[in-house]
Amino acid sequence: MAEPVRTCLGCGKKKFKKNLLRFVLEGNEVVLDHEAIALGRGAYCCLDKNCLRFFLRNKKKASQALRVEIAGFRVELASIFRSKE
Ligand SMILES: [Zn+2]
């Protein structure tokens, strides 16, 4: 049985979905999908400081992944990487 694989929007590497953070759209902002169960299209990123930093600075890539023009990233997302530093 093949494990689902997704591409990290930070480094562009393909990884197992279970090893990636999942982000979804809430309103027109990107939020972390803590449980990884929210419906709809998701954007994925490694649990890695550098990947997250790149991801959170790249609205265009996230918009492409979610197939919608996003307004921005929810401010709490910054705390993900504060906790990793
Ligand atoms: Zn990555």
PDB file of the backbone (N, CA, C, O) and the ligand in Angstrom, with CONECT records:
HET     ZN  A 101       1
ATOM      1  N   MET A   1       0.854  -1.190   0.000  1.00  0.00           N
ATOM      2  CA  MET A   1       0.000   0.000   0.000  1.00  0.00           C
ATOM      3  C   MET A   1       0.890   1.239   0.000  1.00  0.00           C
ATOM      4  O   MET A   1       1.749   1.389   0.869  1.00  0.00           O
ATOM      5  N   ALA A   2       0.690   2.110  -0.955  1.00  0.00           N
ATOM      6  CA  ALA A   2       1.540   3.292  -1.063  1.00  0.00           C
ATOM      7  C   ALA A   2       1.114   4.375  -0.082  1.00  0.00           C
ATOM      8  O   ALA A   2      -0.072   4.660   0.085  1.00  0.00           O
ATOM      9  N   GLU A   3       2.102   4.962   0.554  1.00  0.00           N
ATOM     10  CA  GLU A   3       1.858   6.086   1.466  1.00  0.00           C
ATOM     11  C   GLU A   3       1.571   7.317   0.618  1.00  0.00           C
ATOM     12  O   GLU A   3       2.216   7.525  -0.409  1.00  0.00           O
ATOM     13  N   PRO A   4       0.601   8.142   1.042  1.00  0.00           N
ATOM     14  CA  PRO A   4       0.386   9.374   0.278  1.00  0.00           C
ATOM     15  C   PRO A   4       1.583  10.313   0.392  1.00  0.00           C
ATOM     16  O   PRO A   4       2.148  10.501   1.470  1.00  0.00           O
ATOM     17  N   VAL A   5       1.950  10.890  -0.731  1.00  0.00           N
ATOM     18  CA  VAL A   5       3.118  11.767  -0.795  1.00  0.00           C
ATOM     19  C   VAL A   5       2.676  13.157  -1.254  1.00  0.00           C
ATOM     20  O   VAL A   5       1.850  13.291  -2.156  1.00  0.00           O
ATOM     21  N   ARG A   6       3.227  14.170  -0.632  1.00  0.00           N
ATOM     22  CA  ARG A   6       2.920  15.546  -1.019  1.00  0.00           C
ATOM     23  C   ARG A   6       4.226  16.327  -1.156  1.00  0.00           C
ATOM     24  O   ARG A   6       5.269  15.922  -0.644  1.00  0.00           O
ATOM     25  N   THR A   7       4.142  17.447  -1.854  1.00  0.00           N
ATOM     26  CA  THR A   7       5.332  18.270  -2.066  1.00  0.00           C
ATOM     27  C   THR A   7       5.382  19.415  -1.063  1.00  0.00           C
ATOM     28  O   THR A   7       4.397  20.131  -0.877  1.00  0.00           O
ATOM     29  N   CYS A   8       6.525  19.584  -0.423  1.00  0.00           N
ATOM     30  CA  CYS A   8       6.726  20.706   0.494  1.00  0.00           C
ATOM     31  C   CYS A   8       6.851  21.987  -0.321  1.00  0.00           C
ATOM     32  O   CYS A   8       7.606  22.046  -1.291  1.00  0.00           O
ATOM     33  N   LEU A   9       6.107  23.009   0.080  1.00  0.00           N
ATOM     34  CA  LEU A   9       6.167  24.273  -0.654  1.00  0.00           C
ATOM     35  C   LEU A   9       7.392  25.095  -0.282  1.00  0.00           C
ATOM     36  O   LEU A   9       7.676  26.123  -0.897  1.00  0.00           O
ATOM     37  N   GLY A  10       8.111  24.633   0.727  1.00  0.00           N
ATOM     38  CA  GLY A  10       9.338  25.323   1.106  1.00  0.00           C
ATOM     39  C   GLY A  10      10.508  24.858   0.260  1.00  0.00           C
ATOM     40  O   GLY A  10      11.103  25.638  -0.483  1.00  0.00           O
ATOM     41  N   CYS A  11      10.831  23.573   0.383  1.00  0.00           N
ATOM     42  CA  CYS A  11      12.011  23.047  -0.311  1.00  0.00           C
ATOM     43  C   CYS A  11      11.668  22.364  -1.625  1.00  0.00           C
ATOM     44  O   CYS A  11      12.557  22.090  -2.430  1.00  0.00           O
ATOM     45  N   GLY A  12      10.381  22.085  -1.852  1.00  0.00           N
ATOM     46  CA  GLY A  12       9.977  21.474  -3.105  1.00  0.00           C
ATOM     47  C   GLY A  12      10.191  19.969  -3.160  1.00  0.00           C
ATOM     48  O   GLY A  12       9.987  19.350  -4.205  1.00  0.00           O
ATOM     49  N   LYS A  13      10.604  19.371  -2.035  1.00  0.00           N
ATOM     50  CA  LYS A  13      10.829  17.929  -2.018  1.00  0.00           C
ATOM     51  C   LYS A  13       9.529  17.186  -1.756  1.00  0.00           C
ATOM     52  O   LYS A  13       8.638  17.675  -1.062  1.00  0.00           O
ATOM     53  N   LYS A  14       9.448  16.017  -2.317  1.00  0.00           N
ATOM     54  CA  LYS A  14       8.283  15.171  -2.072  1.00  0.00           C
ATOM     55  C   LYS A  14       8.514  14.360  -0.810  1.00  0.00           C
ATOM     56  O   LYS A  14       9.558  13.730  -0.637  1.00  0.00           O
ATOM     57  N   LYS A  15       7.520  14.387   0.068  1.00  0.00           N
ATOM     58  CA  LYS A  15       7.648  13.662   1.330  1.00  0.00           C
ATOM     59  C   LYS A  15       6.343  12.962   1.654  1.00  0.00           C
ATOM     60  O   LYS A  15       5.300  13.241   1.063  1.00  0.00           O
ATOM     61  N   PHE A  16       6.426  12.044   2.610  1.00  0.00           N
ATOM     62  CA  PHE A  16       5.203  11.411   3.064  1.00  0.00           C
ATOM     63  C   PHE A  16       4.317  12.454   3.721  1.00  0.00           C
ATOM     64  O   PHE A  16       4.769  13.287   4.507  1.00  0.00           O
ATOM     65  N   LYS A  17       3.052  12.381   3.376  1.00  0.00           N
ATOM     66  CA  LYS A  17       2.079  13.344   3.871  1.00  0.00           C
ATOM     67  C   LYS A  17       2.087  13.428   5.395  1.00  0.00           C
ATOM     68  O   LYS A  17       1.927  14.505   5.969  1.00  0.00           O
ATOM     69  N   LYS A  18       2.277  12.270   6.044  1.00  0.00           N
ATOM     70  CA  LYS A  18       2.250  12.253   7.513  1.00  0.00           C
ATOM     71  C   LYS A  18       3.417  13.024   8.135  1.00  0.00           C
ATOM     72  O   LYS A  18       3.364  13.386   9.311  1.00  0.00           O
ATOM     73  N   ASN A  19       4.466  13.275   7.352  1.00  0.00           N
ATOM     74  CA  ASN A  19       5.609  14.019   7.874  1.00  0.00           C
ATOM     75  C   ASN A  19       5.560  15.509   7.548  1.00  0.00           C
ATOM     76  O   ASN A  19       6.501  16.249   7.833  1.00  0.00           O
ATOM     77  N   LEU A  20       4.465  15.931   6.954  1.00  0.00           N
ATOM     78  CA  LEU A  20       4.353  17.340   6.568  1.00  0.00           C
ATOM     79  C   LEU A  20       3.265  18.035   7.372  1.00  0.00           C
ATOM     80  O   LEU A  20       2.316  17.407   7.841  1.00  0.00           O
ATOM     81  N   LEU A  21       3.423  19.344   7.518  1.00  0.00           N
ATOM     82  CA  LEU A  21       2.354  20.144   8.108  1.00  0.00           C
ATOM     83  C   LEU A  21       1.354  20.438   7.003  1.00  0.00           C
ATOM     84  O   LEU A  21       1.727  20.668   5.852  1.00  0.00           O
ATOM     85  N   ARG A  22       0.090  20.428   7.367  1.00  0.00           N
ATOM     86  CA  ARG A  22      -0.933  20.710   6.366  1.00  0.00           C
ATOM     87  C   ARG A  22      -1.551  22.065   6.650  1.00  0.00           C
ATOM     88  O   ARG A  22      -1.862  22.394   7.795  1.00  0.00           O
ATOM     89  N   PHE A  23      -1.723  22.840   5.605  1.00  0.00           N
ATOM     90  CA  PHE A  23      -2.327  24.161   5.730  1.00  0.00           C
ATOM     91  C   PHE A  23      -3.565  24.217   4.859  1.00  0.00           C
ATOM     92  O   PHE A  23      -3.608  23.672   3.757  1.00  0.00           O
ATOM     93  N   VAL A  24      -4.559  24.887   5.385  1.00  0.00           N
ATOM     94  CA  VAL A  24      -5.809  25.021   4.629  1.00  0.00           C
ATOM     95  C   VAL A  24      -6.243  26.479   4.642  1.00  0.00           C
ATOM     96  O   VAL A  24      -5.676  27.316   5.345  1.00  0.00           O
ATOM     97  N   LEU A  25      -7.247  26.749   3.857  1.00  0.00           N
ATOM     98  CA  LEU A  25      -7.769  28.092   3.759  1.00  0.00           C
ATOM     99  C   LEU A  25      -8.904  28.279   4.747  1.00  0.00           C
ATOM    100  O   LEU A  25      -9.796  27.437   4.850  1.00  0.00           O
ATOM    101  N   GLU A  26      -8.865  29.399   5.481  1.00  0.00           N
ATOM    102  CA  GLU A  26      -9.969  29.735   6.366  1.00  0.00           C
ATOM    103  C   GLU A  26     -10.314  31.178   6.037  1.00  0.00           C
ATOM    104  O   GLU A  26      -9.512  32.083   6.265  1.00  0.00           O
ATOM    105  N   GLY A  27     -11.510  31.389   5.502  1.00  0.00           N
ATOM    106  CA  GLY A  27     -11.810  32.704   4.942  1.00  0.00           C
ATOM    107  C   GLY A  27     -10.900  32.850   3.740  1.00  0.00           C
ATOM    108  O   GLY A  27     -10.963  32.044   2.811  1.00  0.00           O
ATOM    109  N   ASN A  28     -10.062  33.861   3.747  1.00  0.00           N
ATOM    110  CA  ASN A  28      -9.087  33.956   2.659  1.00  0.00           C
ATOM    111  C   ASN A  28      -7.667  33.973   3.206  1.00  0.00           C
ATOM    112  O   ASN A  28      -6.732  34.466   2.576  1.00  0.00           O
ATOM    113  N   GLU A  29      -7.546  33.411   4.413  1.00  0.00           N
ATOM    114  CA  GLU A  29      -6.230  33.332   5.036  1.00  0.00           C
ATOM    115  C   GLU A  29      -5.795  31.881   5.182  1.00  0.00           C
ATOM    116  O   GLU A  29      -6.619  30.973   5.289  1.00  0.00           O
ATOM    117  N   VAL A  30      -4.493  31.688   5.184  1.00  0.00           N
ATOM    118  CA  VAL A  30      -3.942  30.351   5.360  1.00  0.00           C
ATOM    119  C   VAL A  30      -3.744  30.067   6.844  1.00  0.00           C
ATOM    120  O   VAL A  30      -3.127  30.851   7.564  1.00  0.00           O
ATOM    121  N   VAL A  31      -4.274  28.941   7.283  1.00  0.00           N
ATOM    122  CA  VAL A  31      -4.123  28.533   8.683  1.00  0.00           C
ATOM    123  C   VAL A  31      -3.571  27.108   8.727  1.00  0.00           C
ATOM    124  O   VAL A  31      -3.650  26.358   7.754  1.00  0.00           O
ATOM    125  N   LEU A  32      -3.016  26.765   9.872  1.00  0.00           N
ATOM    126  CA  LEU A  32      -2.508  25.408  10.047  1.00  0.00           C
ATOM    127  C   LEU A  32      -3.672  24.466  10.325  1.00  0.00           C
ATOM    128  O   LEU A  32      -4.537  24.752  11.153  1.00  0.00           O
ATOM    129  N   ASP A  33      -3.677  23.357   9.631  1.00  0.00           N
ATOM    130  CA  ASP A  33      -4.701  22.349   9.861  1.00  0.00           C
ATOM    131  C   ASP A  33      -4.132  21.348  10.863  1.00  0.00           C
ATOM    132  O   ASP A  33      -3.541  20.334  10.492  1.00  0.00           O
ATOM    133  N   HIS A  34      -4.326  21.663  12.139  1.00  0.00           N
ATOM    134  CA  HIS A  34      -3.690  20.872  13.209  1.00  0.00           C
ATOM    135  C   HIS A  34      -3.982  19.383  13.110  1.00  0.00           C
ATOM    136  O   HIS A  34      -3.086  18.555  13.274  1.00  0.00           O
ATOM    137  N   GLU A  35      -5.215  19.051  12.846  1.00  0.00           N
ATOM    138  CA  GLU A  35      -5.608  17.650  12.840  1.00  0.00           C
ATOM    139  C   GLU A  35      -5.410  16.997  11.477  1.00  0.00           C
ATOM    140  O   GLU A  35      -5.547  15.783  11.324  1.00  0.00           O
ATOM    141  N   ALA A  36      -5.085  17.828  10.493  1.00  0.00           N
ATOM    142  CA  ALA A  36      -4.927  17.342   9.118  1.00  0.00           C
ATOM    143  C   ALA A  36      -6.174  16.625   8.615  1.00  0.00           C
ATOM    144  O   ALA A  36      -6.087  15.628   7.898  1.00  0.00           O
ATOM    145  N   ILE A  37      -7.326  17.143   9.000  1.00  0.00           N
ATOM    146  CA  ILE A  37      -8.564  16.505   8.570  1.00  0.00           C
ATOM    147  C   ILE A  37      -9.531  17.478   7.890  1.00  0.00           C
ATOM    148  O   ILE A  37     -10.576  17.070   7.384  1.00  0.00           O
ATOM    149  N   ALA A  38      -9.177  18.765   7.883  1.00  0.00           N
ATOM    150  CA  ALA A  38     -10.082  19.735   7.264  1.00  0.00           C
ATOM    151  C   ALA A  38     -10.297  19.381   5.801  1.00  0.00           C
ATOM    152  O   ALA A  38      -9.387  18.914   5.115  1.00  0.00           O
ATOM    153  N   LEU A  39     -11.492  19.609   5.349  1.00  0.00           N
ATOM    154  CA  LEU A  39     -11.822  19.287   3.964  1.00  0.00           C
ATOM    155  C   LEU A  39     -11.205  20.317   3.029  1.00  0.00           C
ATOM    156  O   LEU A  39     -10.812  21.412   3.430  1.00  0.00           O
ATOM    157  N   GLY A  40     -11.140  19.926   1.802  1.00  0.00           N
ATOM    158  CA  GLY A  40     -10.672  20.859   0.797  1.00  0.00           C
ATOM    159  C   GLY A  40      -9.206  20.698   0.495  1.00  0.00           C
ATOM    160  O   GLY A  40      -8.533  19.795   0.992  1.00  0.00           O
ATOM    161  N   ARG A  41      -8.742  21.586  -0.318  1.00  0.00           N
ATOM    162  CA  ARG A  41      -7.385  21.536  -0.795  1.00  0.00           C
ATOM    163  C   ARG A  41      -6.408  21.947   0.300  1.00  0.00           C
ATOM    164  O   ARG A  41      -6.674  22.870   1.069  1.00  0.00           O
ATOM    165  N   GLY A  42      -5.303  21.270   0.360  1.00  0.00           N
ATOM    166  CA  GLY A  42      -4.305  21.614   1.367  1.00  0.00           C
ATOM    167  C   GLY A  42      -2.988  22.005   0.730  1.00  0.00           C
ATOM    168  O   GLY A  42      -2.676  21.626  -0.399  1.00  0.00           O
ATOM    169  N   ALA A  43      -2.229  22.773   1.485  1.00  0.00           N
ATOM    170  CA  ALA A  43      -0.864  23.091   1.092  1.00  0.00           C
ATOM    171  C   ALA A  43       0.028  22.451   2.146  1.00  0.00           C
ATOM    172  O   ALA A  43      -0.335  22.402   3.322  1.00  0.00           O
ATOM    173  N   TYR A  44       1.180  21.966   1.737  1.00  0.00           N
ATOM    174  CA  TYR A  44       2.021  21.204   2.663  1.00  0.00           C
ATOM    175  C   TYR A  44       3.407  21.797   2.802  1.00  0.00           C
ATOM    176  O   TYR A  44       3.957  22.379   1.867  1.00  0.00           O
ATOM    177  N   CYS A  45       3.952  21.634   3.984  1.00  0.00           N
ATOM    178  CA  CYS A  45       5.298  22.144   4.247  1.00  0.00           C
ATOM    179  C   CYS A  45       5.960  21.269   5.305  1.00  0.00           C
ATOM    180  O   CYS A  45       5.301  20.790   6.227  1.00  0.00           O
ATOM    181  N   CYS A  46       7.267  21.065   5.165  1.00  0.00           N
ATOM    182  CA  CYS A  46       8.018  20.306   6.165  1.00  0.00           C
ATOM    183  C   CYS A  46       7.980  21.031   7.497  1.00  0.00           C
ATOM    184  O   CYS A  46       7.785  22.245   7.561  1.00  0.00           O
ATOM    185  N   LEU A  47       8.169  20.270   8.546  1.00  0.00           N
ATOM    186  CA  LEU A  47       8.290  20.848   9.881  1.00  0.00           C
ATOM    187  C   LEU A  47       9.747  21.274  10.046  1.00  0.00           C
ATOM    188  O   LEU A  47      10.498  20.725  10.851  1.00  0.00           O
ATOM    189  N   ASP A  48      10.098  22.240   9.278  1.00  0.00           N
ATOM    190  CA  ASP A  48      11.479  22.691   9.233  1.00  0.00           C
ATOM    191  C   ASP A  48      11.485  24.217   9.167  1.00  0.00           C
ATOM    192  O   ASP A  48      10.762  24.823   8.376  1.00  0.00           O
ATOM    193  N   LYS A  49      12.295  24.809   9.994  1.00  0.00           N
ATOM    194  CA  LYS A  49      12.351  26.260  10.112  1.00  0.00           C
ATOM    195  C   LYS A  49      12.543  26.949   8.764  1.00  0.00           C
ATOM    196  O   LYS A  49      11.850  27.912   8.437  1.00  0.00           O
ATOM    197  N   ASN A  50      13.480  26.445   8.002  1.00  0.00           N
ATOM    198  CA  ASN A  50      13.777  27.096   6.728  1.00  0.00           C
ATOM    199  C   ASN A  50      12.652  26.922   5.721  1.00  0.00           C
ATOM    200  O   ASN A  50      12.322  27.847   4.978  1.00  0.00           O
ATOM    201  N   CYS A  51      12.070  25.739   5.702  1.00  0.00           N
ATOM    202  CA  CYS A  51      10.946  25.490   4.801  1.00  0.00           C
ATOM    203  C   CYS A  51       9.763  26.380   5.184  1.00  0.00           C
ATOM    204  O   CYS A  51       9.121  26.984   4.324  1.00  0.00           O
ATOM    205  N   LEU A  52       9.486  26.449   6.484  1.00  0.00           N
ATOM    206  CA  LEU A  52       8.352  27.249   6.945  1.00  0.00           C
ATOM    207  C   LEU A  52       8.553  28.728   6.639  1.00  0.00           C
ATOM    208  O   LEU A  52       7.624  29.427   6.234  1.00  0.00           O
ATOM    209  N   ARG A  53       9.754  29.177   6.836  1.00  0.00           N
ATOM    210  CA  ARG A  53      10.047  30.580   6.576  1.00  0.00           C
ATOM    211  C   ARG A  53       9.795  30.888   5.102  1.00  0.00           C
ATOM    212  O   ARG A  53       9.191  31.905   4.761  1.00  0.00           O
ATOM    213  N   PHE A  54      10.256  30.017   4.262  1.00  0.00           N
ATOM    214  CA  PHE A  54      10.067  30.195   2.824  1.00  0.00           C
ATOM    215  C   PHE A  54       8.574  30.134   2.482  1.00  0.00           C
ATOM    216  O   PHE A  54       8.060  30.951   1.718  1.00  0.00           O
ATOM    217  N   PHE A  55       7.917  29.172   3.050  1.00  0.00           N
ATOM    218  CA  PHE A  55       6.489  28.980   2.799  1.00  0.00           C
ATOM    219  C   PHE A  55       5.689  30.220   3.201  1.00  0.00           C
ATOM    220  O   PHE A  55       4.831  30.686   2.452  1.00  0.00           O
ATOM    221  N   LEU A  56       5.980  30.742   4.386  1.00  0.00           N
ATOM    222  CA  LEU A  56       5.218  31.885   4.909  1.00  0.00           C
ATOM    223  C   LEU A  56       5.538  33.200   4.189  1.00  0.00           C
ATOM    224  O   LEU A  56       4.856  34.207   4.383  1.00  0.00           O
ATOM    225  N   ARG A  57       6.562  33.176   3.374  1.00  0.00           N
ATOM    226  CA  ARG A  57       6.888  34.386   2.625  1.00  0.00           C
ATOM    227  C   ARG A  57       6.439  34.285   1.184  1.00  0.00           C
ATOM    228  O   ARG A  57       6.623  35.217   0.402  1.00  0.00           O
ATOM    229  N   ASN A  58       5.866  33.182   0.841  1.00  0.00           N
ATOM    230  CA  ASN A  58       5.551  32.970  -0.562  1.00  0.00           C
ATOM    231  C   ASN A  58       4.048  32.790  -0.789  1.00  0.00           C
ATOM    232  O   ASN A  58       3.545  31.681  -0.969  1.00  0.00           O
ATOM    233  N   LYS A  59       3.376  33.902  -0.772  1.00  0.00           N
ATOM    234  CA  LYS A  59       1.927  33.910  -0.958  1.00  0.00           C
ATOM    235  C   LYS A  59       1.523  33.335  -2.307  1.00  0.00           C
ATOM    236  O   LYS A  59       0.484  32.690  -2.446  1.00  0.00           O
ATOM    237  N   LYS A  60       2.370  33.587  -3.289  1.00  0.00           N
ATOM    238  CA  LYS A  60       2.040  33.156  -4.645  1.00  0.00           C
ATOM    239  C   LYS A  60       2.018  31.631  -4.738  1.00  0.00           C
ATOM    240  O   LYS A  60       1.121  31.045  -5.343  1.00  0.00           O
ATOM    241  N   LYS A  61       3.021  31.002  -4.127  1.00  0.00           N
ATOM    242  CA  LYS A  61       3.084  29.539  -4.154  1.00  0.00           C
ATOM    243  C   LYS A  61       1.915  28.923  -3.417  1.00  0.00           C
ATOM    244  O   LYS A  61       1.310  27.959  -3.886  1.00  0.00           O
ATOM    245  N   ALA A  62       1.597  29.490  -2.248  1.00  0.00           N
ATOM    246  CA  ALA A  62       0.478  28.983  -1.461  1.00  0.00           C
ATOM    247  C   ALA A  62      -0.824  29.173  -2.228  1.00  0.00           C
ATOM    248  O   ALA A  62      -1.702  28.310  -2.193  1.00  0.00           O
ATOM    249  N   SER A  63      -0.948  30.289  -2.912  1.00  0.00           N
ATOM    250  CA  SER A  63      -2.152  30.547  -3.723  1.00  0.00           C
ATOM    251  C   SER A  63      -2.288  29.500  -4.816  1.00  0.00           C
ATOM    252  O   SER A  63      -3.383  29.014  -5.099  1.00  0.00           O
ATOM    253  N   GLN A  64      -1.164  29.164  -5.421  1.00  0.00           N
ATOM    254  CA  GLN A  64      -1.184  28.150  -6.485  1.00  0.00           C
ATOM    255  C   GLN A  64      -1.595  26.795  -5.939  1.00  0.00           C
ATOM    256  O   GLN A  64      -2.396  26.083  -6.543  1.00  0.00           O
ATOM    257  N   ALA A  65      -1.037  26.451  -4.790  1.00  0.00           N
ATOM    258  CA  ALA A  65      -1.326  25.139  -4.198  1.00  0.00           C
ATOM    259  C   ALA A  65      -2.788  25.036  -3.785  1.00  0.00           C
ATOM    260  O   ALA A  65      -3.415  23.987  -3.931  1.00  0.00           O
ATOM    261  N   LEU A  66      -3.319  26.137  -3.268  1.00  0.00           N
ATOM    262  CA  LEU A  66      -4.702  26.116  -2.783  1.00  0.00           C
ATOM    263  C   LEU A  66      -5.690  26.517  -3.883  1.00  0.00           C
ATOM    264  O   LEU A  66      -6.904  26.513  -3.674  1.00  0.00           O
ATOM    265  N   ARG A  67      -5.158  26.859  -5.038  1.00  0.00           N
ATOM    266  CA  ARG A  67      -5.965  27.232  -6.206  1.00  0.00           C
ATOM    267  C   ARG A  67      -6.906  28.398  -5.943  1.00  0.00           C
ATOM    268  O   ARG A  67      -8.036  28.442  -6.429  1.00  0.00           O
ATOM    269  N   VAL A  68      -6.394  29.343  -5.153  1.00  0.00           N
ATOM    270  CA  VAL A  68      -7.202  30.528  -4.854  1.00  0.00           C
ATOM    271  C   VAL A  68      -6.242  31.646  -4.473  1.00  0.00           C
ATOM    272  O   VAL A  68      -5.160  31.390  -3.943  1.00  0.00           O
ATOM    273  N   GLU A  69      -6.635  32.868  -4.740  1.00  0.00           N
ATOM    274  CA  GLU A  69      -5.790  33.996  -4.376  1.00  0.00           C
ATOM    275  C   GLU A  69      -5.922  34.235  -2.876  1.00  0.00           C
ATOM    276  O   GLU A  69      -6.979  34.663  -2.411  1.00  0.00           O
ATOM    277  N   ILE A  70      -4.877  33.967  -2.123  1.00  0.00           N
ATOM    278  CA  ILE A  70      -4.970  34.127  -0.670  1.00  0.00           C
ATOM    279  C   ILE A  70      -4.646  35.561  -0.256  1.00  0.00           C
ATOM    280  O   ILE A  70      -3.858  36.249  -0.903  1.00  0.00           O
ATOM    281  N   ALA A  71      -5.274  35.993   0.842  1.00  0.00           N
ATOM    282  CA  ALA A  71      -5.021  37.347   1.338  1.00  0.00           C
ATOM    283  C   ALA A  71      -3.739  37.378   2.148  1.00  0.00           C
ATOM    284  O   ALA A  71      -3.027  38.382   2.163  1.00  0.00           O
ATOM    285  N   GLY A  72      -3.447  36.271   2.821  1.00  0.00           N
ATOM    286  CA  GLY A  72      -2.242  36.236   3.638  1.00  0.00           C
ATOM    287  C   GLY A  72      -2.231  35.030   4.541  1.00  0.00           C
ATOM    288  O   GLY A  72      -3.042  34.114   4.404  1.00  0.00           O
ATOM    289  N   PHE A  73      -1.294  35.048   5.469  1.00  0.00           N
ATOM    290  CA  PHE A  73      -1.149  33.946   6.414  1.00  0.00           C
ATOM    291  C   PHE A  73      -1.650  34.416   7.770  1.00  0.00           C
ATOM    292  O   PHE A  73      -1.385  35.543   8.186  1.00  0.00           O
ATOM    293  N   ARG A  74      -2.349  33.570   8.429  1.00  0.00           N
ATOM    294  CA  ARG A  74      -2.836  33.881   9.767  1.00  0.00           C
ATOM    295  C   ARG A  74      -1.637  34.153  10.671  1.00  0.00           C
ATOM    296  O   ARG A  74      -0.647  33.421  10.644  1.00  0.00           O
ATOM    297  N   VAL A  75      -1.737  35.208  11.469  1.00  0.00           N
ATOM    298  CA  VAL A  75      -0.583  35.619  12.277  1.00  0.00           C
ATOM    299  C   VAL A  75      -0.037  34.526  13.179  1.00  0.00           C
ATOM    300  O   VAL A  75       1.173  34.448  13.392  1.00  0.00           O
ATOM    301  N   GLU A  76      -0.912  33.680  13.714  1.00  0.00           N
ATOM    302  CA  GLU A  76      -0.435  32.621  14.615  1.00  0.00           C
ATOM    303  C   GLU A  76       0.599  31.726  13.939  1.00  0.00           C
ATOM    304  O   GLU A  76       1.385  31.065  14.617  1.00  0.00           O
ATOM    305  N   LEU A  77       0.603  31.701  12.636  1.00  0.00           N
ATOM    306  CA  LEU A  77       1.536  30.810  11.957  1.00  0.00           C
ATOM    307  C   LEU A  77       2.977  31.145  12.300  1.00  0.00           C
ATOM    308  O   LEU A  77       3.843  30.270  12.283  1.00  0.00           O
ATOM    309  N   ALA A  78       3.231  32.384  12.603  1.00  0.00           N
ATOM    310  CA  ALA A  78       4.585  32.783  12.966  1.00  0.00           C
ATOM    311  C   ALA A  78       5.055  32.051  14.222  1.00  0.00           C
ATOM    312  O   ALA A  78       6.252  31.841  14.418  1.00  0.00           O
ATOM    313  N   SER A  79       4.105  31.668  15.065  1.00  0.00           N
ATOM    314  CA  SER A  79       4.476  30.990  16.306  1.00  0.00           C
ATOM    315  C   SER A  79       4.968  29.566  16.059  1.00  0.00           C
ATOM    316  O   SER A  79       5.652  28.989  16.904  1.00  0.00           O
ATOM    317  N   ILE A  80       4.627  29.008  14.918  1.00  0.00           N
ATOM    318  CA  ILE A  80       5.115  27.661  14.619  1.00  0.00           C
ATOM    319  C   ILE A  80       6.625  27.686  14.633  1.00  0.00           C
ATOM    320  O   ILE A  80       7.275  26.833  15.237  1.00  0.00           O
ATOM    321  N   PHE A  81       7.169  28.676  13.961  1.00  0.00           N
ATOM    322  CA  PHE A  81       8.604  28.600  13.958  1.00  0.00           C
ATOM    323  C   PHE A  81       9.270  29.288  15.109  1.00  0.00           C
ATOM    324  O   PHE A  81      10.453  29.062  15.363  1.00  0.00           O
ATOM    325  N   ARG A  82       8.553  30.115  15.808  1.00  0.00           N
ATOM    326  CA  ARG A  82       9.151  30.625  17.040  1.00  0.00           C
ATOM    327  C   ARG A  82       9.411  29.453  17.992  1.00  0.00           C
ATOM    328  O   ARG A  82      10.430  29.415  18.681  1.00  0.00           O
ATOM    329  N   SER A  83       8.478  28.504  18.019  1.00  0.00           N
ATOM    330  CA  SER A  83       8.618  27.376  18.926  1.00  0.00           C
ATOM    331  C   SER A  83       9.738  26.421  18.505  1.00  0.00           C
ATOM    332  O   SER A  83      10.153  25.557  19.278  1.00  0.00           O
ATOM    333  N   LYS A  84      10.216  26.585  17.286  1.00  0.00           N
ATOM    334  CA  LYS A  84      11.299  25.700  16.800  1.00  0.00           C
ATOM    335  C   LYS A  84      12.662  26.331  16.966  1.00  0.00           C
ATOM    336  O   LYS A  84      13.683  25.696  16.701  1.00  0.00           O
ATOM    337  N   GLU A  85      12.683  27.574  17.403  1.00  0.00           N
ATOM    338  CA  GLU A  85      13.972  28.268  17.468  1.00  0.00           C
ATOM    339  C   GLU A  85      14.621  28.179  18.843  1.00  0.00           C
ATOM    340  O   GLU A  85      15.709  28.716  19.048  1.00  0.00           O
TER     341      GLU A  85
HETATM  342 ZN    ZN A 101      10.606  21.280   2.969  1.00  0.00          ZN2+
END
